[in-house]
Amino acid sequence: MRTQSVAQKDSPITVTPAIQPRMPWRVVEVQPLDGFRLRVRFVDGLEGEVMMTALVHSPAAGVFSRLSDPSLFAQAFVEHGAVTWPGEIDLAPDAMYAKIKTSGTWVL
């Protein structure tokens, strides 16, 4: 006679391993602040500030010179883990993460 095994119900704890961020530099939240500054939070919980005053007012700012308009700067949002503005302007999240991890602030 065969014995039948009893099926066990899958549990999310035993089926799904803990999620570890592979790319901790992905931005999950951005908050524009006065003075051309940003407050950012990354997927791993690291938070810091990006200071862009010198960059947006620099003669060598290139596309970032458009962000010297406070109303455009305030439109910062997160797209695909990067801080982005209308017009396809964005910041490198990996460089931002590295600097904020060491000093809490990234000055551009």
Protein Blocks (a to p, Z undefined) as FASTA:
>chain_A
ZZddddddddfklmpccdddfblmbcfbdcddehiiacdddfkopacdddfklmmmpfkl
mmmlmmmpmklmmmgcceehiacdehiiacdfklmmmmmmmnopacZZ
